């Protein structure tokens, strides 16, 4: 396990950067080995561990925005990035969890979407809880991970838009799976399947299965 007090050039999903001022966040990387069959759902299991750690040090209730952002009241308090080397039998789990970053200290473009745990929570306390919860969730069976993720699914029933490098669609009438290249679309999130893919009901009567890419909430026009 490695932690940092400050981060100025961290790497997040989709090539983004993740920065945090000194002492304001838990910046955490840990090696998991050996990789096993159950770890196919590791990208879903780790955010669950983060949720439980946050709830252990605060009065907040957390949700997960598929696949790996942890939300407090609809705003992001933590992100997860996992890089696996299955051929070598290990993975690196990276977590960035905002603990006491003041709203004005977030980059301007994130001030409406980011949040810290706040209150009396400390980085040291968060580290202890995350070590404990992560130890449990990395050993959880797939059925347990799926059930817990569904209970915390922040996107369920919400209108979303997506951009994905690869997407499969299942036509409701024919039941035929189709695969295409880069795709964008929108619809209503219907939860996750047994492989952890996000299922979306599109306006065209299809069900899209998203296994990678970027999902964003779409503002509903009324």
C-alpha positions as CSV (number, residue, x, y, z in Angstrom):
1,X,0.0,0.0,0.0
2,X,1.2,3.5,-0.9
3,X,-0.4,6.8,0.1
4,X,0.4,10.4,-0.7
5,X,-0.2,13.6,1.3
6,X,-0.6,15.7,-1.8
7,X,-1.3,15.0,-5.5
8,X,-0.6,17.4,-8.4
9,X,-0.4,15.1,-11.4
10,X,-2.6,12.1,-10.6
11,X,-4.2,10.1,-13.4
12,X,-7.9,9.3,-13.5
13,X,-10.2,7.6,-16.0
14,X,-10.5,8.8,-19.6
15,X,-7.1,10.4,-19.3
16,X,-8.2,13.0,-16.7
17,X,-6.0,14.3,-14.0
18,X,-6.8,14.0,-10.3
19,X,-5.3,16.6,-8.0
20,X,-5.7,17.3,-4.3
21,X,-4.1,19.8,-1.9
22,X,-1.9,18.7,0.9
23,X,-3.7,17.0,3.8
24,X,-7.2,17.2,2.2
25,X,-7.7,13.8,0.7
26,X,-6.9,10.1,1.1
27,X,-4.7,9.3,-1.9
28,X,-4.3,5.6,-1.9
29,X,-2.9,2.8,-4.0
30,X,-2.7,-0.8,-3.1
31,X,-1.5,-4.0,-4.9
32,X,-3.9,-6.9,-5.0
33,X,-2.6,-10.4,-5.6
34,X,-3.2,-13.0,-6.7
35,X,-6.1,-12.2,-9.0
36,X,-8.9,-14.7,-8.9
37,X,-12.2,-15.4,-10.7
38,X,-14.1,-13.3,-8.2
39,X,-12.1,-10.2,-9.1
40,X,-13.8,-9.9,-12.5
41,X,-16.2,-7.5,-10.6
42,X,-13.4,-5.7,-8.8
43,X,-14.3,-2.4,-10.5
44,X,-17.7,-2.6,-8.7
45,X,-16.4,-4.0,-5.4
46,X,-13.9,-1.3,-4.7
47,X,-16.5,1.6,-4.8
48,X,-18.6,-0.4,-2.3
49,X,-15.6,-0.5,0.1
50,X,-15.2,3.2,-0.3
51,X,-18.9,3.8,0.5
52,X,-18.6,1.8,3.7
53,X,-15.5,3.6,4.7
54,X,-17.1,7.0,4.2
55,X,-20.2,5.9,6.2
56,X,-17.9,4.6,8.9
57,X,-16.3,8.1,9.5
58,X,-19.4,10.2,8.9
59,X,-23.2,10.4,8.9
60,X,-23.4,10.4,5.1
61,X,-25.1,7.7,3.0
62,X,-23.3,7.0,-0.3
63,X,-24.3,5.8,-3.7
64,X,-22.2,4.7,-6.7
65,X,-22.4,6.2,-10.1
66,X,-21.5,3.4,-12.5
67,X,-18.9,2.2,-12.7
68,X,-16.7,3.7,-10.0
69,X,-17.6,7.1,-8.7
70,X,-18.8,7.5,-5.1
71,X,-21.4,10.1,-4.5
72,X,-22.7,12.0,-1.5
73,X,-26.0,13.8,-2.2
74,X,-25.4,13.5,-6.0
75,X,-21.9,14.9,-5.9
76,X,-18.6,13.1,-6.3
77,X,-16.5,12.5,-3.2
78,X,-14.3,9.7,-4.5
79,X,-13.0,8.1,-7.7
80,X,-11.5,4.7,-8.3
81,X,-9.0,3.6,-11.0
82,X,-7.9,0.0,-11.3
83,X,-5.1,-1.2,-13.6
84,X,-4.8,-5.0,-13.8
85,X,-2.2,-7.3,-15.2
86,X,-4.1,-10.6,-15.3
87,X,-1.2,-12.3,-17.1
88,X,1.0,-11.5,-14.1
89,X,-1.7,-12.1,-11.5
90,X,-2.0,-8.7,-9.9
91,X,-3.8,-5.4,-10.0
92,X,-3.3,-1.9,-8.6
93,X,-6.3,-0.3,-6.9
94,X,-6.2,3.5,-6.8
95,X,-8.6,5.5,-4.7
96,X,-8.9,9.3,-4.4
97,X,-11.3,10.3,-1.5
98,X,-11.9,13.9,-0.7
99,X,-11.9,14.3,3.1
100,X,-11.6,18.0,4.0
101,X,-11.1,20.0,0.8
102,X,-12.9,23.3,1.0
103,X,-15.4,24.1,-1.8
104,X,-13.2,27.0,-3.0
105,X,-10.2,24.8,-3.2
106,X,-11.7,22.6,-5.9
107,X,-10.9,23.5,-9.5
108,X,-13.6,25.9,-10.7
109,X,-15.0,23.4,-13.2
110,X,-15.6,20.9,-10.3
111,X,-17.1,23.1,-7.7
112,X,-20.7,22.2,-8.5
113,X,-20.0,18.5,-8.8
114,X,-17.4,17.6,-6.2
115,X,-17.8,17.3,-2.4
116,X,-15.7,16.3,0.6
117,X,-16.7,14.1,3.5
118,X,-16.2,17.0,5.9
119,X,-17.2,17.1,9.5
120,X,-14.7,15.7,11.9
121,X,-13.4,13.1,9.4
122,X,-9.6,12.8,9.0
123,X,-7.4,11.2,6.4
124,X,-5.9,8.8,9.0
125,X,-9.3,7.6,10.1
126,X,-10.4,7.1,6.5
127,X,-7.3,5.1,5.8
128,X,-8.0,2.7,8.6
129,X,-11.6,2.2,7.6
130,X,-10.7,1.7,3.9
131,X,-8.1,-0.9,4.7
132,X,-10.7,-2.8,6.6
133,X,-13.6,-2.5,4.1
134,X,-11.4,-3.2,1.1
135,X,-10.1,-6.4,2.7
136,X,-13.6,-7.7,2.9
137,X,-14.9,-6.5,-0.5
138,X,-11.9,-7.9,-2.5
139,X,-12.8,-11.3,-1.2
140,X,-16.6,-11.0,-1.7
141,X,-18.4,-13.4,-4.0
142,X,-19.8,-12.0,-7.3
143,X,-23.4,-12.4,-6.1
144,X,-22.7,-10.3,-3.0
145,X,-21.0,-7.6,-5.1
146,X,-23.9,-7.4,-7.6
147,X,-26.6,-7.2,-4.9
148,X,-24.8,-4.5,-2.9
149,X,-24.0,-2.5,-6.0
150,X,-27.7,-2.6,-7.1
151,X,-28.7,-1.3,-3.6
152,X,-26.4,1.7,-4.1
153,X,-26.9,2.3,-7.9
154,X,-27.2,6.1,-8.3
155,X,-28.2,5.9,-12.0
156,X,-31.1,3.4,-11.7
157,X,-34.2,4.9,-13.3
158,X,-32.5,8.1,-14.4
159,X,-32.1,9.5,-17.9
160,X,-28.5,9.3,-19.0
161,X,-26.4,9.9,-22.1
162,X,-23.3,8.0,-23.0
163,X,-20.3,7.9,-25.2
164,X,-18.7,4.4,-25.5
165,X,-15.9,2.8,-27.4
166,X,-17.9,-0.4,-27.7
167,X,-21.5,-1.0,-27.0
168,X,-23.9,-3.9,-27.5
169,X,-27.6,-3.5,-28.2
170,X,-30.3,-6.1,-27.8
171,X,-33.4,-5.5,-29.8
172,X,-36.5,-6.1,-27.7
173,X,-38.4,-7.8,-30.6
174,X,-35.7,-10.0,-32.1
175,X,-33.4,-10.6,-29.1
176,X,-30.4,-10.2,-31.3
177,X,-27.1,-8.8,-29.9
178,X,-25.3,-6.3,-32.1
179,X,-21.9,-4.7,-31.6
180,X,-20.6,-1.6,-33.1
181,X,-17.6,0.8,-32.8
182,X,-17.7,4.1,-31.1
183,X,-21.2,5.0,-30.2
184,X,-23.3,7.7,-28.4
185,X,-26.8,7.4,-27.1
186,X,-29.3,8.1,-24.4
187,X,-32.0,6.4,-22.4
188,X,-33.1,5.3,-19.0
189,X,-30.7,3.3,-16.8
190,X,-32.1,-0.1,-15.8
191,X,-29.3,-1.3,-13.5
192,X,-26.4,-3.8,-14.1
193,X,-26.3,-7.3,-15.5
194,X,-24.4,-10.3,-14.1
195,X,-21.2,-9.1,-15.7
196,X,-21.5,-5.6,-14.2
197,X,-22.4,-3.9,-17.5
198,X,-24.8,-1.0,-17.4
199,X,-28.1,-1.7,-19.1
200,X,-30.0,1.2,-20.7
201,X,-33.4,1.2,-22.3
202,X,-33.2,3.5,-25.3
203,X,-36.0,5.5,-26.9
204,X,-35.8,3.2,-29.9
205,X,-37.0,0.1,-28.0
206,X,-33.5,-1.4,-27.6
207,X,-31.5,-2.3,-24.5
208,X,-27.9,-1.1,-24.7
209,X,-25.3,-2.9,-22.6
210,X,-22.4,-0.6,-21.7
211,X,-19.2,-2.2,-20.7
212,X,-16.9,0.7,-21.1
213,X,-16.8,4.3,-21.9
214,X,-18.3,7.4,-20.4
215,X,-21.7,7.9,-18.9
216,X,-23.2,11.2,-18.0
217,X,-26.5,12.3,-16.6
218,X,-28.8,14.0,-19.1
219,X,-30.9,16.9,-17.8
220,X,-34.6,15.9,-18.4
221,X,-36.6,18.5,-20.2
222,X,-40.1,19.1,-18.8
